[in-house]
């Protein structure tokens, strides 16, 4: 058995071990959070429906519970407390799976504190009752949904309020999904058919992806999507159909054919590097020995990022991509620094990020290698 095949077989076994270990360690103590959301609470009395009566000197001063909603990286659990009049007394985030940069946006503008003073009968909608958060829409929506759900449950079950019924979940399919589908169709046509003018078609698709998927919608695929899939945090397909289109459009072609139309036709950050390469000429060649070492570094980096995400059960924790720093100016300091280096190198070297750092390329390359190894053994 070759070393490559041993590594191909060993990687999923190690990741499965990380997944199991992570599942066993995910226990969060709720009591400190529940006490915090109802000021003056001395003790908590369970009420049997996941709610607690907050007491002080044997007198009920409010009620608290923990609810959850799906954010960008997975479930976000929110503790909500109300007083005896049905007013929200406190909100705290118990745990979340968001990337650090986007979670900071949720906390900017007072975050959980924005809900304090609202009544359980209020609509509690982003942009109406609380500030909308530009660039972290899905994370902010998870916070709002969790607070609204928890507050209304407490108001109905404990205080008998006639609160508005939850709006039915509707299938969401808009321009972002249409654009993504059209780009995938273009990518599949360019990859799998003999359409004339493939080079102009690829440039047209890339420029459209750069403008629309990159700057307008700012939702390219990231390692968080892959980690969420591996951990098992699957969003509601009715509200996150775009998420499923991305996952299927990126991974399925690699699994079935070994080809990657997303990288060549749909990836907006790949388009950025190609545009800079066209300007700079990208004539510099990297010595083979350095390319091999960079390839190993790339593989280890992606493996380590996925391993940590599975062990911590936090898909967004190790998502290190830098395109968010370019497309919506969101990121940590090191991401902006790496982005600057990548953009400069792209003038002289063909797609340096894609070849030596991109986690999506690392994942799809592993799938392609595993597929090839399996097919060779089957012959």
LOTORVEX-269649 format. One record per residue (C-alpha): residue number from 1; z, x, y; chain; residue in one letter. Coordinates in pm, 1 decimal. Last residue first. Layout:
N
NUM  Z  X  Y  A  A
...
This chain:
379
379  -1166.0  -936.1  -163.0  A  X
378  -828.5  -1096.8  -92.7  A  X
377  -677.1  -764.6  9.7  A  X
376  -941.8  -720.6  279.6  A  X
375  -894.1  -1077.7  406.7  A  X
374  -518.2  -1027.6  439.1  A  X
373  -558.9  -701.1  626.6  A  X
372  -813.3  -857.4  866.7  A  X
371  -589.4  -1155.3  936.2  A  X
370  -287.9  -931.1  992.0  A  X
369  -488.2  -714.8  1232.4  A  X
368  -619.8  -1016.4  1426.3  A  X
367  -273.1  -1170.6  1441.1  A  X
366  -133.0  -837.5  1562.8  A  X
365  -406.1  -814.2  1827.1  A  X
364  -329.6  -1170.0  1934.8  A  X
363  36.8  -1085.7  1989.8  A  X
362  -29.0  -759.4  2173.8  A  X
361  -300.9  -916.6  2388.8  A  X
360  -55.5  -1188.7  2483.9  A  X
359  210.4  -927.4  2558.0  A  X
358  -15.5  -742.8  2806.3  A  X
357  94.9  -378.4  2842.6  A  X
356  -161.3  -122.5  2723.9  A  X
355  -504.6  -280.8  2694.8  A  X
354  -461.5  -593.1  2906.0  A  X
353  -272.2  -414.7  3182.3  A  X
352  -517.5  -121.7  3201.4  A  X
351  -824.5  -350.5  3221.5  A  X
350  -1096.5  -85.0  3248.5  A  X
349  -967.2  223.7  3429.8  A  X
348  -1059.3  341.3  3782.1  A  X
347  -1011.6  43.4  4014.3  A  X
346  -777.0  -116.6  3761.0  A  X
345  -536.0  173.8  3813.1  A  X
344  -463.0  52.5  4166.9  A  X
343  -399.5  -304.9  4054.2  A  X
342  -181.9  -189.5  3765.2  A  X
341  36.8  29.3  3990.4  A  X
340  88.6  -253.9  4239.2  A  X
339  174.3  -500.4  3962.5  A  X
338  422.2  -254.4  3811.0  A  X
337  606.7  -234.5  4145.7  A  X
336  597.9  -613.1  4193.2  A  X
335  734.1  -659.5  3841.5  A  X
334  1008.2  -399.3  3900.2  A  X
333  1132.6  -594.6  4201.6  A  X
332  1166.5  -924.0  4014.5  A  X
331  905.8  -1194.2  4026.8  A  X
330  743.6  -1478.5  4217.5  A  X
329  465.6  -1424.5  4471.7  A  X
328  266.5  -1724.4  4340.3  A  X
327  -45.4  -1558.6  4197.7  A  X
326  40.9  -1190.9  4229.8  A  X
325  405.1  -1176.5  4123.0  A  X
324  328.6  -1440.9  3862.3  A  X
323  67.4  -1203.5  3719.6  A  X
322  336.6  -943.3  3646.6  A  X
321  433.0  -1030.0  3290.4  A  X
320  780.7  -926.2  3169.2  A  X
319  886.3  -1230.8  2967.4  A  X
318  1203.6  -1095.4  2809.6  A  X
317  1451.3  -1367.9  2902.1  A  X
316  1201.6  -1653.4  2912.2  A  X
315  1215.8  -1744.2  2544.3  A  X
314  1598.7  -1748.3  2528.3  A  X
313  1724.5  -1794.9  2172.6  A  X
312  1911.3  -1464.2  2220.8  A  X
311  1787.8  -1328.1  1886.6  A  X
310  1442.2  -1481.5  1920.7  A  X
309  1394.4  -1355.0  2277.4  A  X
308  1525.5  -1009.2  2183.1  A  X
307  1279.4  -982.6  1892.8  A  X
306  988.1  -1110.1  2105.6  A  X
305  1046.5  -845.8  2373.8  A  X
304  1101.3  -573.7  2113.2  A  X
303  772.9  -657.3  1935.9  A  X
302  582.9  -660.2  2265.8  A  X
301  725.1  -322.7  2370.3  A  X
300  674.7  -168.2  2025.6  A  X
299  306.5  -270.8  2018.1  A  X
298  240.0  -147.2  2371.9  A  X
297  414.6  185.5  2309.1  A  X
296  206.1  231.4  1994.4  A  X
295  -112.9  163.0  2189.5  A  X
294  -2.4  395.7  2468.9  A  X
293  45.1  671.4  2211.8  A  X
292  -299.5  607.3  2066.5  A  X
291  -460.0  594.2  2411.6  A  X
290  -294.1  924.8  2500.1  A  X
289  -445.3  1088.4  2190.9  A  X
288  -786.4  941.1  2267.2  A  X
287  -801.9  1080.0  2620.5  A  X
286  -824.4  808.2  2889.3  A  X
285  -1166.3  778.7  3051.1  A  X
284  -1210.9  723.2  3424.5  A  X
283  -1527.4  538.1  3523.5  A  X
282  -1360.2  220.1  3644.8  A  X
281  -1636.4  172.6  3909.0  A  X
280  -1394.6  97.9  4188.3  A  X
279  -1538.3  -237.1  4301.4  A  X
278  -1642.2  -365.0  3957.2  A  X
277  -1307.9  -246.9  3822.0  A  X
276  -1127.3  -445.0  4090.0  A  X
275  -1312.7  -758.5  3983.7  A  X
274  -1247.0  -684.3  3614.4  A  X
273  -874.8  -636.3  3681.5  A  X
272  -849.6  -967.7  3867.8  A  X
271  -1047.4  -1144.6  3593.2  A  X
270  -802.1  -1018.5  3331.7  A  X
269  -529.9  -1166.2  3548.9  A  X
268  -705.1  -1503.0  3544.7  A  X
267  -743.5  -1516.4  3164.3  A  X
266  -1015.3  -1772.4  3082.3  A  X
265  -1337.2  -1591.5  2987.6  A  X
264  -1272.6  -1260.2  2815.9  A  X
263  -908.1  -1292.3  2718.5  A  X
262  -928.0  -1661.4  2632.2  A  X
261  -1233.4  -1611.3  2407.9  A  X
260  -1031.1  -1402.1  2160.5  A  X
259  -1208.0  -1349.3  1828.4  A  X
258  -1044.3  -1302.1  1487.0  A  X
257  -1225.2  -1609.3  1352.4  A  X
256  -969.6  -1867.5  1241.7  A  X
255  -637.8  -1717.3  1351.4  A  X
254  -783.0  -1563.6  1666.5  A  X
253  -959.2  -1888.9  1759.5  A  X
252  -632.5  -2083.9  1703.9  A  X
251  -408.6  -1863.5  1918.9  A  X
250  -543.2  -1889.8  2275.2  A  X
249  -690.0  -2241.9  2286.0  A  X
248  -410.2  -2388.1  2075.9  A  X
247  -128.3  -2239.3  2284.9  A  X
246  -296.5  -2315.9  2617.0  A  X
245  -391.6  -2672.4  2523.3  A  X
244  -37.2  -2729.3  2397.9  A  X
243  118.5  -2624.1  2728.1  A  X
242  -136.3  -2834.9  2923.2  A  X
241  -20.3  -3140.3  2725.0  A  X
240  324.4  -3097.2  2879.0  A  X
239  419.6  -3454.1  2975.0  A  X
238  294.9  -3641.6  2669.4  A  X
237  325.8  -3337.5  2445.6  A  X
236  703.2  -3331.5  2498.2  A  X
235  798.1  -2964.3  2499.3  A  X
234  835.1  -2754.1  2181.5  A  X
233  1131.9  -2519.2  2169.0  A  X
232  1091.1  -2391.7  1813.1  A  X
231  1194.4  -2029.1  1864.4  A  X
230  843.7  -1912.0  1775.7  A  X
229  672.3  -2165.6  2003.0  A  X
228  908.8  -2091.8  2291.2  A  X
227  846.7  -1718.9  2241.2  A  X
226  470.1  -1767.8  2263.4  A  X
225  493.3  -1978.2  2579.5  A  X
224  743.9  -1736.4  2735.1  A  X
223  504.5  -1450.6  2660.0  A  X
222  273.5  -1595.9  2922.2  A  X
221  -26.6  -1828.8  2937.1  A  X
220  -169.5  -1886.8  3282.3  A  X
219  -6.3  -2148.5  3507.2  A  X
218  -57.7  -2066.6  3875.9  A  X
217  -225.7  -2405.3  3949.0  A  X
216  -427.2  -2306.4  4256.4  A  X
215  -392.9  -1926.2  4246.8  A  X
214  -441.1  -1824.7  3886.0  A  X
213  -570.1  -2117.3  3682.1  A  X
212  -793.8  -2231.1  3970.3  A  X
211  -906.8  -1920.8  4160.1  A  X
210  -893.3  -1662.3  3883.0  A  X
209  -1014.7  -1906.3  3617.8  A  X
208  -1316.1  -2002.9  3830.3  A  X
207  -1389.9  -1632.8  3893.8  A  X
206  -1361.2  -1561.6  3520.6  A  X
205  -1586.2  -1850.3  3417.9  A  X
204  -1856.6  -1752.3  3668.2  A  X
203  -1832.1  -1388.1  3557.6  A  X
202  -1859.7  -1482.4  3191.1  A  X
201  -2159.8  -1705.3  3254.6  A  X
200  -2328.9  -1425.8  3450.9  A  X
199  -2283.0  -1193.3  3149.9  A  X
198  -2376.5  -1451.4  2887.3  A  X
197  -2714.8  -1528.1  3045.3  A  X
196  -2867.2  -1709.9  2751.5  A  X
195  -2640.7  -1896.4  2507.8  A  X
194  -2622.9  -1731.0  2165.5  A  X
193  -2308.5  -1910.1  2050.6  A  X
192  -1954.2  -1816.0  1945.5  A  X
191  -1810.9  -1616.3  2234.2  A  X
190  -1998.2  -1751.1  2535.8  A  X
189  -1980.5  -2109.0  2412.3  A  X
188  -1611.9  -2071.6  2321.5  A  X
187  -1534.8  -1930.8  2665.7  A  X
186  -1723.8  -2206.7  2842.9  A  X
185  -1545.8  -2473.4  2636.6  A  X
184  -1216.6  -2296.7  2710.4  A  X
183  -1292.5  -2300.7  3083.0  A  X
182  -1378.2  -2670.9  3071.6  A  X
181  -1055.3  -2749.1  2884.7  A  X
180  -848.0  -2554.7  3136.9  A  X
179  -1012.6  -2731.8  3430.4  A  X
178  -953.2  -3074.7  3274.8  A  X
177  -589.1  -2992.0  3198.3  A  X
176  -524.9  -2878.1  3556.0  A  X
175  -715.8  -3177.8  3691.9  A  X
174  -490.3  -3431.5  3526.0  A  X
173  -361.6  -3551.3  3192.9  A  X
172  -3.2  -3674.7  3179.0  A  X
171  81.0  -3919.4  2902.8  A  X
170  351.3  -4147.4  3035.6  A  X
169  722.0  -4142.1  2956.8  A  X
168  868.8  -4479.0  3048.0  A  X
167  1084.2  -4476.5  3363.4  A  X
166  1454.8  -4479.0  3288.2  A  X
165  1620.8  -4810.7  3362.4  A  X
164  1780.9  -4843.9  3704.1  A  X
163  2163.5  -4856.3  3697.9  A  X
162  2363.7  -5171.6  3637.3  A  X
161  2705.4  -5010.8  3662.3  A  X
160  2955.0  -5065.3  3381.0  A  X
159  3181.4  -4777.2  3480.6  A  X
158  3200.3  -4579.4  3155.6  A  X
157  2879.6  -4662.1  2969.5  A  X
156  2642.7  -4738.8  3256.2  A  X
155  2760.5  -4491.8  3517.9  A  X
154  2813.2  -4217.7  3260.3  A  X
153  2467.0  -4264.1  3112.8  A  X
152  2313.0  -4282.6  3459.5  A  X
151  2477.2  -3956.7  3565.4  A  X
150  2374.2  -3770.7  3249.8  A  X
149  2011.4  -3884.1  3258.4  A  X
148  1973.1  -3821.0  3630.6  A  X
147  2131.5  -3475.8  3603.4  A  X
146  1917.1  -3376.4  3303.2  A  X
145  1597.6  -3505.5  3463.6  A  X
144  1664.5  -3327.6  3794.3  A  X
143  1738.4  -2996.1  3621.9  A  X
142  1434.3  -3025.8  3394.7  A  X
141  1216.1  -3113.1  3695.8  A  X
140  1335.4  -2799.1  3874.7  A  X
139  1235.9  -2581.7  3579.5  A  X
138  896.3  -2752.3  3554.0  A  X
137  822.1  -2722.5  3924.6  A  X
136  927.8  -2360.4  3968.5  A  X
135  661.6  -2239.4  4212.4  A  X
134  764.3  -2475.0  4493.5  A  X
133  1107.6  -2626.9  4437.4  A  X
132  1136.0  -2993.1  4535.3  A  X
131  1444.5  -3072.8  4741.7  A  X
130  1671.4  -3348.6  4614.7  A  X
129  1669.2  -3724.3  4667.2  A  X
128  1295.6  -3748.7  4738.4  A  X
127  1122.5  -3415.5  4663.5  A  X
126  1253.1  -3415.7  4310.7  A  X
125  1381.7  -3762.7  4215.2  A  X
124  1739.6  -3887.7  4193.5  A  X
123  1655.0  -4262.7  4199.0  A  X
122  2006.3  -4346.7  4324.9  A  X
121  2214.3  -4578.3  4100.3  A  X
120  2440.6  -4293.9  3985.0  A  X
119  2529.8  -4228.9  4347.2  A  X
118  2446.1  -3901.9  4519.7  A  X
117  2735.1  -3708.5  4676.5  A  X
116  2671.8  -3389.5  4481.3  A  X
115  2308.1  -3368.2  4371.4  A  X
114  2203.0  -3081.2  4597.8  A  X
113  2488.5  -2866.9  4459.5  A  X
112  2287.3  -2808.0  4142.7  A  X
111  2027.6  -2607.6  4338.6  A  X
110  2163.4  -2527.8  4687.1  A  X
109  1815.9  -2449.6  4831.0  A  X
108  1768.2  -2146.9  4601.0  A  X
107  1913.3  -2213.2  4255.3  A  X
106  1581.6  -2342.1  4119.1  A  X
105  1402.7  -2045.1  4275.7  A  X
104  1644.6  -1807.6  4106.0  A  X
103  1553.1  -1970.3  3775.9  A  X
102  1189.9  -1877.4  3838.3  A  X
101  1270.4  -1507.5  3878.0  A  X
100  1513.4  -1499.0  3584.0  A  X
99  1276.8  -1657.3  3334.4  A  X
98  1404.6  -1991.5  3213.0  A  X
97  1593.7  -2055.4  2888.7  A  X
96  1898.2  -2236.1  3026.3  A  X
95  2272.1  -2269.0  2977.3  A  X
94  2560.3  -2478.2  3107.4  A  X
93  2397.7  -2554.2  3443.2  A  X
92  2658.6  -2709.6  3670.1  A  X
91  2677.7  -3040.1  3850.9  A  X
90  2966.9  -3191.4  4044.0  A  X
89  3115.5  -3506.0  4189.5  A  X
88  2823.5  -3744.6  4145.4  A  X
87  2936.3  -4076.0  4288.7  A  X
86  3003.5  -4361.9  4047.9  A  X
85  3318.3  -4483.6  4224.2  A  X
84  3549.1  -4339.7  3957.1  A  X
83  3417.9  -3987.3  4014.6  A  X
82  3110.1  -3844.3  3845.9  A  X
81  3054.4  -3521.4  3652.4  A  X
80  2735.6  -3371.1  3516.1  A  X
79  2700.7  -3070.6  3283.9  A  X
78  2340.7  -2954.9  3243.2  A  X
77  2171.1  -2804.8  2938.8  A  X
76  1821.1  -2663.8  2990.3  A  X
75  1605.2  -2672.9  2679.8  A  X
74  1304.7  -2439.6  2660.3  A  X
73  1118.6  -2180.1  2866.2  A  X
72  959.0  -2398.1  3134.8  A  X
71  1233.0  -2659.8  3125.1  A  X
70  1306.2  -2924.4  2865.1  A  X
69  1594.1  -3160.2  2939.4  A  X
68  1960.9  -3156.2  2843.6  A  X
67  2275.8  -3359.9  2880.5  A  X
66  2642.3  -3260.4  2907.9  A  X
65  2911.0  -3512.1  2994.6  A  X
64  3175.8  -3586.6  3256.3  A  X
63  3391.2  -3873.0  3380.2  A  X
62  3622.1  -3919.4  3675.0  A  X
61  3977.6  -3912.9  3809.0  A  X
60  4144.8  -4084.0  3513.7  A  X
59  4523.9  -4067.5  3554.0  A  X
58  4744.2  -3901.5  3294.2  A  X
57  4860.1  -3650.5  3560.0  A  X
56  4494.7  -3547.8  3612.3  A  X
55  4230.6  -3678.9  3375.1  A  X
54  3855.6  -3631.4  3324.4  A  X
53  3729.6  -3883.0  3069.2  A  X
52  3471.3  -3721.8  2844.8  A  X
51  3123.9  -3824.3  2732.8  A  X
50  2941.3  -3736.3  2410.5  A  X
49  2967.3  -4093.6  2290.4  A  X
48  3316.1  -4076.8  2139.3  A  X
47  3524.8  -4091.0  2456.9  A  X
46  3667.9  -3740.2  2446.0  A  X
45  3970.2  -3687.9  2675.9  A  X
44  3956.1  -3389.6  2908.4  A  X
43  4251.2  -3225.2  3079.0  A  X
42  4358.7  -3109.2  3424.3  A  X
41  4062.0  -3226.5  3629.0  A  X
40  4106.2  -3190.4  4005.0  A  X
39  3736.9  -3150.0  4078.5  A  X
38  3507.5  -3314.3  3821.2  A  X
37  3215.2  -3078.5  3750.2  A  X
36  3436.4  -2775.4  3677.1  A  X
35  3632.8  -2938.3  3395.2  A  X
34  3309.1  -3012.4  3209.7  A  X
33  3183.5  -2655.4  3253.8  A  X
32  3505.9  -2498.0  3128.4  A  X
31  3511.2  -2737.9  2827.7  A  X
30  3155.4  -2674.9  2708.6  A  X
29  3199.8  -2356.4  2508.5  A  X
28  2852.6  -2239.8  2410.7  A  X
27  2758.2  -2164.1  2051.4  A  X
26  2425.3  -1994.0  1989.1  A  X
25  2526.9  -1714.6  1750.7  A  X
24  2396.1  -1866.4  1427.5  A  X
23  2051.0  -1954.7  1561.0  A  X
22  2009.1  -1604.4  1699.3  A  X
21  2082.0  -1445.4  1362.4  A  X
20  1825.2  -1672.7  1196.3  A  X
19  1557.1  -1597.2  1457.2  A  X
18  1628.7  -1222.4  1447.7  A  X
17  1594.7  -1224.4  1066.7  A  X
16  1264.9  -1414.1  1101.1  A  X
15  1148.7  -1148.8  1349.8  A  X
14  1232.5  -870.5  1103.1  A  X
13  1042.0  -1045.4  823.0  A  X
12  746.9  -1118.2  1054.9  A  X
11  717.0  -745.4  1144.4  A  X
10  754.6  -607.4  789.4  A  X
9  429.9  -747.2  649.2  A  X
8  207.0  -601.0  922.4  A  X
7  408.1  -277.1  916.2  A  X
6  360.3  -239.5  539.8  A  X
5  -10.0  -320.8  578.2  A  X
4  -52.8  -49.6  840.1  A  X
3  135.6  204.4  625.5  A  X
2  -103.8  144.7  337.5  A  X
1  0.0  0.0  0.0  A  X
